[in-house]
Amino acid sequence: MQTSHHIHLPTEVVVQIISYVDGNELDRQQTLYACCLVSRQWYSAAIAPLYERPRVDSGVSFMRFTETISPPIGARKNKLNLGTFVHRLNLSHLVYHSSNSLTARLLGRIKENLEVFVAPTLTFSISSLPALSKCTNLRNLDLALVHEAIPFLNLKQAISRLHKLVTLRLPQSTILTDPESTKVPWPPSLHRLQISGRFNPLLIPTFSWPPALTSLTLKNCSELSVSNLSSLMSSPQLGESLQRLTISGSNRGLTPESINAIPAFLPNLNFLSVPGDMVEDSFFIILCHVSPPLALEVLEFGFPCVDLKLSFETKTLISALDTGLASLRSVGFVEDLVTDERLEEDEEIDEALQEREKQRSGSQPGAESRDDREQVGVYYI
């Protein structure tokens, strides 16, 4: 009987193979696991990327993951602290597969190097906050799916010392204008924020926003009438620092008048995304009388609130390009709003933007390097 012999590869070659496998998102987890079974050499090379961003999209995979990272009392434990390998954890696919205590315990096990965390819908609660506060390398925290009401004060206390946090999505039930929360500082590096839930329109004008905030998204807000949205946008802090504003079609109470009010309060935005069906001709007619022009460079018509159609004429948008939208370089449309007729009209917008960009480049020597990097014209999302 012939004995098989293992072929030894240099560690550098094994690492290169693992790096290649790690780049295939579809099969990476299964293949990396198989690599760990080859030999100790392969295990040493593959174990860290295997746990770096685990794919946990079912109850079975979640239970296997938690039993490995946080084994039950009396179970055999891995000599390695596998939790330190976890950099990204997305639990958005889970509903009833965990518990509040299990989620909290899991966060405690992976806190050392966790950079991105997407919380589950039903099993993230106030009891998870102490463990969350110790995830000091966290850069992106997504709590948008969380259903349980977590007091904003408690949440802010938990994240205030996460100095590397740059992106935060708040839970759907957040009451933003809790007076007590103003005493607690925001994470110093936070510059992208998504708010949901409710806010007091009388208190929001003086609300203390993150000092480094440049990008704000409004999604699943309970009331975005023109008066409420105007109160929010009247904040002097937002007027000075905000560069990007996204208003989702998932907000309640939004009207075309709400959208019309945006340029008056936030003329320094360079990116604006709004529901496509909430923009009427009046928005562009108002902009035709704005001077000096807005700083806006990108205007997106996102997923609509009610109707899968646009409510403005192409000619009114084009007419504003010579006045209030003189800085505009790109216009985006969500694909749900695109029809055959729309495609023809979009060509008009694209040609107008391209022509104006040529004129701008000709009058501004050295602008080509920037233009090469950024898209000009119409695009679809």
Number of C-alpha atoms within 10 A of each C-alpha: 3 4 5 6 6 8 6 9 10 9 13 10 10 18 16 12 15 21 15 11 19 18 10 11 9 9 11 19 19 12 16 23 16 13 23 17 12 11 12 11 17 20 17 14 22 25 18 17 20 24 22 18 17 20 19 19 13 13 15 10 12 19 14 13 17 19 13 17 22 22 14 11 7 6 10 9 14 11 6 10 13 18 23 17 20 23 22 20 20 17 23 19 16 18 14 11 16 18 15 15 14 16 21 20 17 18 24 19 20 25 21 18 17 26 20 21 21 19 23 26 20 18 24 23 21 17 15 21 19 17 18 23 20 19 26 18 17 25 19 20 20 20 20 23 19 22 17 16 13 20 16 20 19 15 21 19 18 21 24 16 17 21 16 17 25 19 20 21 21 23 26 22 22 24 19 20 20 16 11 10 19 14 11 15 16 22 23 17 17 24 20 20 21 21 22 22 18 17 21 15 17 12 14 21 18 15 21 17 17 18 16 16 21 18 20 20 16 21 22 21 21 17 17 24 18 19 14 20 21 20 19 22 21 18 18 14 17 25 16 13 17 22 20 20 21 18 23 22 20 18 19 15 15 23 16 19 17 18 21 20 17 19 21 16 17 24 19 19 24 18 19 20 20 21 27 28 22 25 21 19 16 15 21 24 16 15 24 20 12 17 10 11 21 21 19 23 17 22 19 21 24 25 24 21 19 12 13 13 16 19 14 17 12 15 13 17 19 17 15 21 21 15 18 24 25 19 20 24 23 21 22 18 22 16 13 14 18 15 11 8 8 14 12 10 14 20 13 16 21 19 14 16 23 17 13 20 18 13 11 14 15 12 10 10 9 10 12 13 9 10 14 9 8 9 13 20 22 23 15 14 11
